[in-house]
């Protein structure tokens, strides 16, 4: 391997050595022992430019000039390839030397032919030189890569930390007081003064957090420092708390509240004020208050309407506000984005945390998203459950751009928030089931065992849809459907005719080439058949997702709708009016069984069954009970170590889930008692007595004995258990039940917040920083929350039984009256009173007039990235001939033929005579009066 331009450089070397002696020797510009000046390298930008600069003077001859050859050989190539200027110097010097030699009558020397052995030695020597340079270059690149990684771990950090030198702030006077502006103790605690190592006159300030590389120019701005210190993980918790409180105190809303609390001025008005300042604010104090409130309202408008902050700098906006009030005092956009949006967001965060520290059974959810900058943000929400529904609070947006968002990092972020609020106040943690989020929530559960892990069922059901769409049988129609959707999304002409076809059932335009397959009747028939089959099998899953996306759904609903999906698909395959091949049916059953086993079959899945059992509307349902024939055939349920003549043995025989739910509730109660003192259990003296009370109360609840029989049909599950908690004979069971029904089972708060991100971070605002988007979203949500709080509900919301029709009435006003007349519940149920924003509905995609709009929601996956894979299923089922729920979960299995499950996902209510009465009378298993028995030591139920 030879040096680039090696032959030309050798020729130049020969020519310089053969220059005629008539040319005087010149050592003024010697290249012997030449080293480029580092200052000149920094000025000119590269070594090549410095060498080029030094080649410009007039040359003579001699060793000083001959030494230029190795300099050119070393500098002719660099980081950005060959240098054309130096190449031209080689050519020009060679040409000039040849002219000088020939003008003196000499002969231009030629290359001496060497032996093969000598050429081999030269090549080996050149190879060693190149290897040495390559190693040096690689080491330099590795060092630069490491330095770049340090700089990018925290995003935009300013000057590299290695170029800063800390200085001690000098104090003046003998008393130790510093001259000038009074010091800010918090800023001094958060920052360290320093200078550039290359220029001591340049002052900067760096973060005092150990390991943090963020620094700022002098003079330091308190808004930037406090905004950084609030979220800097390198600071101690008390420093972050102090910075958060300081930022909150500077918020415009705090200033307005303080101004409104100040009594108005009582000074005597000037009798000539009308002549002096007609129409103006009467004094500076009132003017300052007016301007502060104007800026607050402007900030709230920007955040609530998702406007760009730069709108306040628009000349027309300034013209408008100046017309309304000349002395309006509206800040410029940079002041809002740098100072007052972070301050107001800090105020919202402080107020939210103060409220959360007074609540129990909180749900914490998290998910990731990205902005257009691009920057990634993981949002964290905490949800509170009250009698009036649930309220979610956006508490944190993790903006660690240069750090890998692995499970351990996310767990640390979540644990900081949990510890700040109090681990004893949380009931569950939820997220989707991607790799890093799953690791994060499991790590949180290991450290805080009382926080139950709840995977997002909507995300889980979406993975079930993706699994079905990956079947080879549906591959061709999905590809064809993608082609159709893509065509009509691009062609306005085709879209217009497509819309007209839905009305007239006629398309005047001929099919384009990408859709030519629709002209061939056999191909079209196969496409239409398989697409219809796909829609029919996805429709119950899509409807279940839509139902479970509500903010007020609970764990009982998850169990019901997972069973309902299996029931509807079972009926679809039993009738087989669509002609599903046997192998396709088996593949779909296996997917449904595997995903059901992943969600419900593990130990953590018992909570969904426990929620269904503790739902007062379902405790008397035949779904939970065992038929008499099964009891006689298989014998009564027995648990090792428990006598057959136990008082609740009849319940164990008749209700197979009774013992399974009981064990789960006992373990949950024990974890709670180990973590903190529970007021509901404190009067029992010890944990054994509290567990005994739980068992007795669960038995009384299963028998629907007093006080559990006192239930209004208008009560929701959470309302029922809060009322039961008033009774000393239901306190322990109510405590566990309230925790279960307070759990948020989905991560829809994250979806709604990311929707706000998308609206704010539009294409024309692609340079927005994540901190600005997070702060504006917090302010927007808080303003809307306060607007709702100004009109508190006077009555508790009356929620009907959750099913497909109750959700559909929110989005189809024309069907509301019909839905009210056709209720699947025996008892009269009032209309649903919730906000439509509590549910998110994927946009329906049109395919054919033969498909309902609701069914087409399941085809939304067809527009996804074809290479996007679903999350790998953690469980696997080998059952392809039947549904696992028919033989497991509850005793001998669940009867999927019950109309109750099909009614949940039906467009029209199933006949009342075929629906199991979920609020009817209990099966006669005996009635026992409530009595207190001795303590039970072991955890077996």
N, C-alpha and C positions, 0 to 999 in steps of 0.2 A: 504494500500500500504506500503510495507516494503522496507528497504534499500537493494540494491544488496549485496549478500553474508552475509545477516543479521544473519542467524543462525550460520554460521561459526564464525562470529565476536563475537557473544554471547558466544560461546563455548570457544573461545580464552580468553575472559574476565574472565570466570569462572576459567579457568586453571591458568591464571596469578595470580589471587587472592588466589589460593590454592597451590602455590609453597611452598615447604618445607622450614622451617626456617634455615635449614642447609646451604642454599644458601645465601651468604652475600648480604646485601643491597647495591645497587650501584646507586648513584645519579649523577654520572659524566655525564650521557647522559639522562637528564630528558626531558620527553615529557609533563610535566605539563605546562600549559599556552604556549604551543608550537605555534609559528607562523613562517612559512617559510620566509626566507630572500629574499626580492624582487630582490636583486642583483644575488643571486643564481638561482632564478627562470629564470631570463633573461639569465644567463649563461647556465643552464641545459635545458631550454626550456619549463618546465612544473613543476607544484607543485608535481606531482607524482614522477618525477625524483629526486627532492630535498628530499622528504620523504624517498625514496629508499636509497639515499646516507647516510642519517642520521641513517638508520637502520643497517648499516654495522658493527659498533663497537661491542665489546663483551658486553653482558648485565649481570646484576645481577638480583635482584628482588626488589619489593617495589612499592610504589605509583608512582614513577617516570616512571617505566616501564609500570605499569597498565594504565597510561594515554595514551599509544600508541593506544589503541583500538578506542577511538573516533577520533583520528587523521586518522587512517586507514579508519574508517567508512566515514569520510568526503572526503577522497582523493582517495578512491579506484576506483571511476568513475570520468570522466571528459568530456571535450569537444569531445574527440575522442573515447569514450566508456570506458570499463573497462580496468584497467591497470594490465597486467599479472604478472608483477614483484611484485606488492603489494599483489596480490592474492596469489602468491607463498610464500611471507613473512607470510601471515596469516596461511597458511598451515604448513610452517616450524616452526613458533613460537608455534603453537598449538601442533605439534608433539613433539617438544623439551620439552615443559612444561609437557606433559603427561609422557614422559620418566623420567623426573626428579621426578615427583610425585610418579610414580610406583617404581622407584629405591629406594626411601626413605620409601617404604612400605605403602604409602598412596593410597587413592582411588580417581580416576579421578571423579570430581564432574559432576553430570548430571543436565540437565535442570529441574527446579522445575515446576511441573504442576500447573498452575495458574487457577483461576476460570474464567468463561466466561466473567464476568463483568470486571475483571482486564485485560484480553486479549483485550477486546473491547477498554478500556481506553488506553492501550499501542498502539493499532492500530490507534486510533484517534490521539494520540500524534505524532506517526510516520507520519501520514498523514499530520498533521499541519506542521511538520518540512519539509516534502517534498514539500508542497505547497509554503512554505516560500522560500525554495531554488529555486523552479521553477520560482517564481515571480522575484527573484533576478537575476536568469539566463536570463529570458526573458528581463528584463530591461537592462541587460548588452548587450544582443544581439541587442536590439533596438538601444542602443547607438552606438554600433559598426556599425550597418546598416546606421545610420545617418552620422557617420563619413566617411564611405565608399562612401556614395552618394556625400558628399562634395568633396571627393578626385577624384571621377570619373566624375564629371560634366565637367571638362576640360581635361580629358584624362590623359596623363602622366605628372604629375605636380612636381614630385620629393618628397622631404620630406614634411610630413604634416605641415601645417602652424602653428598649435598649438605648435609644438616643436621648433619653431624659435623665437628668441628674437632680435628685432631690436637694432642696435647700431649706435651711432653717430660717424662719421669719424673724428678723431682728426686732428686738424690743427697744424702745427709747426710754430714757429717764431712769432714775434709780428705783422708781417704784414698780418697775416691770410693766408699765402701761405702754401700749402701742399707740403711736401718733396716727392721726387721720381718722377715717371713718370707723365707727365702732365695729368690733368683730362680731361675726355671726358664729356662735359656738357650734351649731349644727353643721353649717357648711365647712367649718374648720375640721370637724370630726369626719366629714364625708370626703374631704379632698386633701391633697398634699401639693404644696407649691414646688415647682421644679423649673429647670431651664434646659435648653437644648445643649447637648454636649459640644456641638460644633459652633454654637453661638450663645454664650452666657447671657447676652442681652435680651434674648427671646424668652419670655416667661410663659409657662403653661401650668395647668392644674390637672392632676391626675386623681383617679378614684383611689381612696385609701383602702378599699377592700383588698385583702391579701390574694393576689393572683389575678385581679381585674386589670385590664390593659386600657380601659377607656380614659381619655384625657381630653381637655378642652383648652381653647385659647384664653389668653388673659385679656380683659378681666372675666372671671368666671360669672356665669349667669345662674342665679339661684334656681330658676325654673328648670333649666337643663340638668343641673346637678341633682335636684330633688326628684325629678322625674326618673332619672337613672337610679338613684339610691333606693327608690321605692321598690324596684324590681331586681336589684343587683343581688345575685345569689352569693356573692363574695362578702357581703356585709353581714354583720351579726343581726339576728332577728330584732333586737331592740333598736338598732340603727334604722332598719327598714321601717319599723313601726313609727319611729320619730319622724322620718322623712315623709311617710304617708300622712301623718297628722299635720305636719307643717304644710304640705301641699294642700290638704283639705281646708286648712284655715285661710288660704289665699283665694279660694273659689269665689266667683262672683255671687253665687247664691248666698254664701255666708255673709258677704259684704251687704247684700240687699237686705237680708234678715236683720243684720245689725242696724242698718239705716232705718228700717221700719220700726225697730224697737226703740229708737231714739225719739224722744218727744219733739214735736215741731217747734220751730223758733217762735218765741213770744215777743220779739223785738217790735217796737213801734214802727209801723210802716211809714215810709217817707211820703209826704203829701205831694212831692214833685216827681215821684217815681214814674208816673205815667208819661211825663214829658222827657224824662231822662232815658228811660229804657222801656219803651212801649212794647208790650208783648214778650219781654224777656223774663227769664227766671230771676226771682227777686234777690237772691244772694248766692254766694259761691257754694255754700254748703248744700243748698237745695239743688243747685246745678250739678254738683258732683254726684248726689244721690240719683238724680235723673239720668245722668250719663252712665252710671253703673248699672242701673236697671235696664237701660237701652241696650247695653252690651250683653247683659244676661239674656234678654229676649232674643237678640240677634244670634247668640250662640245656640240657644235652644232651637231656633228656627233652622239653623244650618244642620244641626244634628237630627232633628225630627224629620226634616224633608230630605235628608241625605244629600244636601247641596255641597258643592266644593267650597272650601274655606275661602278660596280666591274670589268668590262672588262679592265679598265686601270691598274688594279693590276695583270692581268693575265701575267705570265712570257713570253708567246709568244708575247703578245702585247708589252711588254717592250723590248723584243728582236728585234722586228720589228722597233720601234721608235728609239732605240739606234743604230740600223744599219743605219737608214736614217740620224740621227743627234745625235751624242753622247751627246751633251749638249742641249737636247731637253727641259728639265725642266718641263715635264708633271707631273701634280699633282697626288697624290694618290686619290683613290676613295672617301675616307671620306672627303677630302678637297673639292672635287666637290659637293658632296651631302650636306655638312654642310654649306659651304660658297658660292660657286660661282653659283650653280643652284638657290638658293634663291635670290642672288644679281641680276642675269640676269633676273629672272622672275619679280623682282621689277622694273627693267629697262623697261621691256616690258609693265608692268602695267602703269608706269608713262607716257610712250610715248602714249599709247592707250588713257588714260584719257585726256591727252592734246589735242589729236585729237577730241575726243568725245565732249569736251567742246566747239567746234567750229561748231557742227552740230545740226540740228533740225530734228524733226519727227523721233526720234529714237525708236526702238522696243526693249523692254527688255523681255527676256524669261528665264525660270528657270526650273530645274527638278532635281530629286534625283537619286543617284546611290550608289553602295556599292563596296568596294574593298575586296580583299581576306584576309585582316589582321584579323578580319573584321573591317572596318571603313566606315561610311557613309559620302558621300560628296554631297552637293547640288551645282550644277553648275549654274552660272549666265552669260548670254551672252547679249551683246548689239549689235544690227544690224543697219547698216547705209545703206540707199538706195540712190544710185546715178544713173546717166544716163547709166552707164555701168553695172548696176546690184546691187546686195546687197553684203555686206561684214559684216561678223559676228565676234565679238571680245569676247573672253573668258576673262572676267574681274575679276571673283571671284569664288573661290571654298570654300564653307562654311564647316569647319571641326569641328563643335561643337559636339564632340562625346558624351559627357556625358549629353547633353541637349536634351530634346525631341524636335524633329523637327515638332512642331505643327504650325498651321497657323499663330499664333501671332509671333512666333520666326522668321519664314520665312519672314513675312511682315516687321519686323524690319530690317532684313538683306537687303531686297530690298530697303527699304526707305533710308537707309544710303547711298547706291550707287546712288539712284535717286537724293538725296539732294546734294551729292558731285558733280555730273555732272550738275545738275540743273533741277528741275521738269518741267520747261517750254520747255525743249528740247525733252521730250518724247511724243510719240504719242499713244503707246499701250503697254500692258503687256499681255504675253501669256504663257500658260502652259497646261499640261493635266488637267483632271478634277477629280483627286483624292481629298479626303476630305481636307487635309491640304493645298494643292496648291490652291484649289478653295477659301478657307478662306483667304489665303495670298493675292491673287490678288484682291479680293473684298475689303479687308482692305486697300490696296494701292489705289484703286479707290475712296474709301470714303475720304481719305486724299488728293488725287490728282485727282479731277474729270475730268481733261482734259485727263488723261491717260485711254484710252478705253480698256476694258477687252475683249480679244479674246481667247476663248477656242481652243485648238488644234483640228482641224477637223479630222486629221488622227487618233488621239487617240479616238475621238468620233465615227468615222466610225468603228474602231476596236471593240468598245463596241457594235455596232449594229451587227457585225458579231457574237460576243459572245452570244448576246441575241438570235439570230436565231439558233445557235448551241445548245442552252439550251432547245430547243423544244423537247418534248418527242418523236415526230415522227422521229427525227434524232439521238436519243440517241444510238440505237443499231448499226447503221452503223458507228458512230463515235468511239464507243468502239472497234468494229471490225477493223476499220482503224488504231486505235492506236496500236492494237495488231500486225497488219501487218507491220506498220512502225517500231515498236520496234523489231520485228523479223528480218527484213532485215537490220536494223542498227547494230544488234549484229552478224548476220551470214554473214561472208565473202563469204562463198560458195553460200548461197542463193542470196546474192547481185550480185555475178558474173553472175549467171543464170538469174537473173532479168534483168540485163543489156543486156544480150544476147537475151532475149525474146523480147526486144524492136526492135531488128533487124530481128530476125528470126521468131518471133511470136510463139515460142515453148520453153517449159521449160522441160528439161529432168528429173530433180529431182522431186520426189514425194513430196506432201505437208506434212509439219510437223504437229504435233498434234495441236499447237496453231492456225494453219490455216486450220484445218480440215473442217471448215464451208464452205470453198470454194469448197469442193468436192460434197456437197449436192446442187443439182440444184435449188430447190425452195428457199433455204436459200441464195444461191449465187445470184439468180435473184433479190430477195428483196434487198440484200445488194447493188448490182450494180445499181438498179433503184434509191434507196434513196440517194446513194452517188452521182449519176449523178444529181439528183434534187438539192442536197445541193450545188454542185459545180456550177450549172447554176445560182442559186439565189445569191451565194456569189461572183460570178465573176464580176459583175458590181461594187460592193462595193470595192472589192480588186483593181480593175483597177482605180477607183476614188482615192483610197488611194495613189496608185503609182503616179498618176498625181499630186496630191496635196502635195507630199513630196518635190517638187522642191523649191529651195531657192528663185526663182523669180516669184512664183505664187502670186496672189493678192486676195483680198476679192471677186472680181467679179467671179473668178474661183470657189470659194467655193459654191456660189449660183448656178452656172451653173451645177456643178457636183452633187450637192444634188438633183436638179430637174431631172438630167439625170438618176440617180439611180432609182427614182420612175418611170420614163418613160420606162426604159428597163424592170424592174420587171413587170410593167403593161402589156407590150407586151408579156412577158413570160407567164403570167397567162391568158391573152386573148387567145393566141394560145393554151396553155396547151398541147403542144406536149409531155411533160414529164409526164403528168398525175398526177399533184398535187391534192390531195384531197381538197375539199372545206374548211374544217376546218383548214388545213395547210395554205392555201392561206390567210384566214382571220387572222390567228395568225401572219403571216409575214407582212401583211398590217398594223396591229396594231403596230408591232414593228417599222416598217419604219415610220409610222405617229408619234409615240411617240418620237422617236429620232429626227425627223425633227422638231417637235414642240419644243423640248428642245433646238435645235440649232438656229432655225429661228423664232420660234413663239414668243419668249420673246422680250422685248423692245430692248435689245442689239443686237438682230439678224437683225434689220433693216439695220445695216451697210453693210451687204452682199448685200441686195437689192439695197442700195444706190450705192455701188460699181458697180453693174451691170448697173444701170442707168447712171452712170457717165463714163462708158467705152465708148469711142467715137465709137468703132466698133459695139456697141449694141444699141445706141440711136435711130437708125432708124429701129430696128428690130420689126417685128409684135408681138413678145413675149410681149412687153411692152404695146401694144395698145389694145384697146377694139373694138370689132366688131360693125358695125353700127346697127346690129340687137339688140345687147345688150343695146346700148345707147337708142334706141327707146322704148325698152321693159321696162327697169328699170328706165329710166329717168337719167338726168345728176347728177353728183356727187355734193353734196352741203355740205359745212362746216358751222356750226353755226357762225353767226356774219359776214359772208362775203356775199356781194350782188351777185345776180345772173348775173348781167351785168358786172362782173369783166372782165378785159382785157384779162386774161389768162383762161377764162372759157372754151374755146374750148379745151385747153390742159387738163384741169381737166376732161372733159367729155371723151376725146379720150384716155388719158393715166392715168389709175387709180392710178398708183404709184407716179404720179407727186406730189400730195399734201402730200403723206406719206413721200416721200424722202425730200420734202421741209421742213417739220416740223423738221425732224431729223437734217438736215443741219443747220437750224436756231439755234437749241439748242446747237449743237456742236460749232457753231461760238460764241454764247453767253458765253459758258464756257471758251473758249479761251480768249475772251475779258475781262472777269472777272479776269483771272489769270495773264495776262501780257499785255503789249502794243504791238499790232501787227502792224508792219510797213505797211502791205498792207491795213490796215483800219485806220491808223492814220490821213490821210488827209480827212477823212469823217467827222471829228469833234466829233461825238458821235455814240453810238451803234445803235441807231435807223436808222441813215443814212446808216451805214454799212449793217444793215439787209435789208434795202430797196434796196441797191445795189445788195445784194446777190439774192434777189427775181427777180430783173430785169435780172440779168445775167443768172439765172437758166432758166427763160422763154426764153431768147435768145438762150441758149444752146439747150433747148428742140425743138425749132423751127429750129435749125441749121442756125441761122442768123450770120452775121459777128460779131465778128471775129471767131466764133466757127466753121464756115464752112471751114476754111482754115486748112486742115488736109492732111498730107501725109499718104498713106496706109502703109508706112514702119515704121511709128512711133508706139512705144508702148504707153500705156496709160499714164505712168509717163512722157514720152517725150512730148506727146501732151499737157499735162497740164502745164508743165514747159514752153513750148512755148507760151501757152495762157496767162501765168502770165506776159508776157512782155507787154500785152495790158492793158491800164487803164480801158477798158470796160469788163475785165474778171478777174481782180485781186483778188476780194474777193472769188468768186467761185473757182478759181484756187488754192487759199490758202487752202481751205477745201478739195478739190479734191486731192491735192498733199499729204496732211496728210493721207487721206484714202488709197491712192495707195502706200504710203511708209510703211504701216503696214505689218509686218511679221506675217503671219497667222498660222504658225506651229512652233514647237519646235525642228526642225531638227538640228539646231546647237548643242543642247544638245546631240542628238543621235550621232553625229559625234565625239564630244569630248569624250563621254563615250566609243566609239569604240577605241579611242586612249588610254583611261584608260585600257581597256581590253587587248590591245596589249602590253602595258608596264607592267601591273600588271599580268604577267603570273603566272602559277602554281609554277614555281621554284623561283619566286620573291614575294611570298605571304607575306613576312614580310615588304614589302615596306610601308613607311608612306604616308599618304594622301598628306602631304605638298610636298613631293618629286614628286609624280605623277602629282599633280596640276602644280607645277613649270615647270617640263619637258614638259608638254602639252602646256603651254603658250609659251615656247620657240620654240617648234616645229611648232606651228601654226604661230607664228610671222615670223620665217624663211621662211616658204612657202609663206606667204603673201608678204614678201619683194622680194622673187624671182619672183612672178607674177608682182610686181610693176616695176621691171627692164625692163619689156616689156609692156608698157602701150598700150591699144588698140587704134588704129588710127581711127576706125570708131565705131559708136554705134552698138551694137548687134541687128540683125534683128530677132525678135522672131516671129515664125508663130503662128497661132491660137493654143492654148494648147488643145490637145486631145490625145487619147490613141495612135494614130499612131505616133504623134510627139515625144512622150516619147519612144515608142518602137524602133524608129530608132537609139536611143542612145545605145541600147544594142543588136541590131540585125543588124550587118553591111551588111549582105546579102540582107536585105529588104530596105536599105536606098534608092536605086535607084527607086524601085517600089513605095515607099512612096512618093518620090518627084513627080513622075508622076501622082499619085492619090491623089490630094489635095482636101479636101472638101470645100475649100474657093474658091469663084468666082475669086477674084483677085490673080495674081501670088504671091506666098509667098516664100521667100528664105529659105534655109535650116537652121535649128536651130543651133545656134552657142553658145553653153554653154558647160561647163565641165560636164563630166559624174558624177563627184563627187558631183554635185549639187543635185543629186537624190540618194535615197537609196532604193534598191529593196530587199525585203525579199527573201530568198532563196526558190526556188520552190521545192516542195516535190513530188516525183514521186509516182503515184498511179496506173495508168493504161494507156495503149496506146490510149485509147479512149478519154482521157482528154488532152487538150492543156496545154503547159507549163504555159501560162499566167493564165489559169483558176485554176491551182493547187495552185497558190499563195494564193487563198482564203482558202485552206486547211491547211495553216500554223498553224491556231488556233488549229488544231487537235493534234499537238504535245505539246501544252501547258499543264500546270498542270490541270488535270480534275477537281480539287477542286477550281481552280481560278475563282472567280466570276467577271462579268463585273461591272463597276461603276454603281450604281443605277441611273436610269433615273429620272431626277427631274420633268419631265412632263409626263402626261399620256393622251393617246387618246383612246376614245371609238369607233372610226370609224374602223370597220373591213371589210366593204364592198367596200370601194373605198379609193383612196389616197387623203389626205387632200389638196395637192397642186392643185387638179383639181377643188376645190371649194373655196379656200381661197387664201391668199397671194396677188394676183393681181386681184382686181375687182371680176369678176365672176369665177376666177380661171385661171389656166394655161392649155393650150391645150397640153397634153402630147403626142398627136399623131404627133406633129411636128417632122420632121425628124432631125432637128437640135440637139435635145437632144440625140437621138439614135446615131447620127453620132459622138458625143463626145467620146463614149465608144466602137465604132465599130472597128473591125479589118480592114475592107475595107470601103472606103468612100461611103456614101449614094449618090445616083444619084443627080446631081446638080439641076435637075428640081424639086426634092422633098424637097430640103433643103431651109429653109428660108434664104434669102439674108441679112446677118447681116450688110453688108456695102452698101446696095442698097439705093435707094432714099427714102426720108421720106414720110410718109403719109401726104396727103394734109390737113394740119390744119391751113393754113394761114401763112403769113410771116409778121412780124412787124419790123420796124426799131428800132434800139436801142435808148432809150431815158431815161432820168433821171426823176423820179417822186418824189413826196414828201415822207417824212419818215413815216413809219408805226410803231406805238408804241407797239402793242401787239405782242406776239410770235406766234400767229396763222398764218398759211400759207394760 
